[in-house]
Amino acid sequence: MDKQKTWETYASAWKAESREEKIALFSQSMNENVVYTDPLIQTETWDDLLQYMLDFHQQVDGGHFVTTYFMSHHNKCLAKWNMCDREGHILGEGISIGEYNDEGQLVSATGFFELPE
């Protein structure tokens, strides 16, 4: 799987509404020991990331991320994105850095975004 397709599969897990859908997308895009980090949290297991995503949906109904720019090299990637609500309205923007293993799975994803004041 190419890096951008893997990234988009991972990003689609943020939009998926059910636990089962998210886990299926995790298995297609991420190593089981993936480390996710953003200004609010660091997770080191699928279970912790899954709970964080489910909590996100409680805060932002239908919240998801749309990649606006993607670049990769040497098993690393940079993605610019918009955070959108269910209707597609842009609520914020950010940048993420990903790292892949030799099998093409994400082993880390680090998000950067401004926190509300």
Phi, psi and omega in degrees: 000136180284161187299318181292321178296319177299316180299315182294326176295314176301311182300325181292339176296331177293329181274329182305139187268332184258155176303317183296317178298316181299314181297320177299319179289324175303312185295337179273346190227341189230145170293150181297337180258027181301140175253121177251133181222136169215181183300344184257338190199161166226127178243153181229007177222157175301319182301316180293318178294319178301313180297320178298318178295318179295321176296320177303318180293333175290329181274324183232100183301120179070016182302139179201176184235137179244119179287128180253346180199139181216138177213144178214155171193155175046048178061026175229155177216160173232132179228127170266145185210160170249138171269127184236158174269184183305324182276358179090006176290135180284124181255340182183177179218162180193184179226141175233149175243130178241156175227138184245152171273181182291344176273358178088008178272145173293132175248345173205149175218125181236120181259142177237126177202158179281137176275143176297146181276000000 
